[in-house]
Amino acid sequence: MYKISDQPQGITEIGNINLVLNLKTKQIIEIDERLLRFLGNPQTLDFATFQPLIHEQDLDIVLLAYQRLQKGEIIGTVKFRILVASEVAWIGLTPFLYQKGEDSLLLANAIMITAEVENLQTALKFANKKNSILQMISHDLRGPLGIANSIISVLNKDDLSPESLQKTQAISDIIAQTIKLIEDLTAKEFLETVDAPLVMQRLDLVKKVSEYIEQCKRFEEVNERTFTLTSSVEQMMISLDEGKFMQVMNNLLTNALKFTRTDGNISISLEERDDEVIMVFKDDGIGIPGQMLPYIFDRYTIAKRTGLHGESTTGLGLFIVKEIVSWHNGEIACESQEGVGTTFTIKLAKYAPDH
């Protein structure tokens, strides 16, 4: 029997939704009338009827939660999308297992969280725009300034008067100070972002990495190397904080570019397993000296080095990468051989970590 609400409301006004599912018969035996109307008032309502309404990108996480609940595990709140008549709504479902005689009942309290999710997505959109601006500052401005400084170094070797040398040295100092300012700005912003709480969402990792690579191809230093992406599947759904994940991508790519010669190779490979994703970031650059390898993930590491083209470093890049990966309950490892190249392997759970 359905629980009838005294005050009919539209979907955007739904508060708590009470739901009771008999796990033995798979029949929904109680449901809030407001949710029932949103589902189109089906003649029968069971798990098989409800399942097709779940967004295809969220179905795996709902089924996993369902399986864990049947085993008696406490799973907290599950967030997913449902689609009815082309309308999308987000639901936060908090289920509990209850034994009544021979029947196992799933008692669930659900809240419509569409507005909350849309607000988070809007905030994330602006955060990503900010990160793009930082990336532009880091690459598009620092690169030309470095070239200008190199030109000045060449001029200083010409037969210039002492007065001209003094002027070129002043220009060189100004450029160096500007580059340092850019590096300090981006490093500080990256650290502040690391300290912010995770904003998890489901995304297609293959699509996201592909989009990132396409975006990076507009930078000249990327096009000077052969960049490849391989994946074991066409679509790979995973729970991530998108903004922080893009920091991981950016830091690893920047690191590879610093230590991979022109015409070198940089590759990313993605592999999907039952409950995790393996991401391998590989280059055929100059590699990391063995004595430095144990310290590369340290904050302000002693293993920091100047890049092949004189790029300076704060020593924070790989520290930030490890922090973000660990915040996702993931693992990162590095293998490197001087003169051969470096490989970073990241293991991430496909589903959001419990908080």
Secondary structure, DSSP 8 states (H G I E B T S, - for coil): --B--SS---GGG--EEEEEEETTTTEEEEEBHHHHHHTT--SS-BHHHHGGGB-TTTHHHHHHHHHHHHTT-----EEEEEEETTEEEEEEEEEEEEEETTEEEEEEEEEE-HHHHHHHHHHHHHHHHHHHHHHHIIIIIHHHHHHHHHHHHHHHTS---HHHHHHHHHHHHHHHHHHHHHHHHHHHHHHHHHTS---EEEEEHHHHHHHHHHHHTTSHHHHTSEEEEEESSS--EEEEEHHHHHHHHHHHHHHHHHHS-TT-EEEEEEEE-SSEEEEEEEE-SS---TTTGGGTTSTT-TT----TT-----S-HHHHHHHHHHHTT-EEEEEEETTTEEEEEEEEESS----
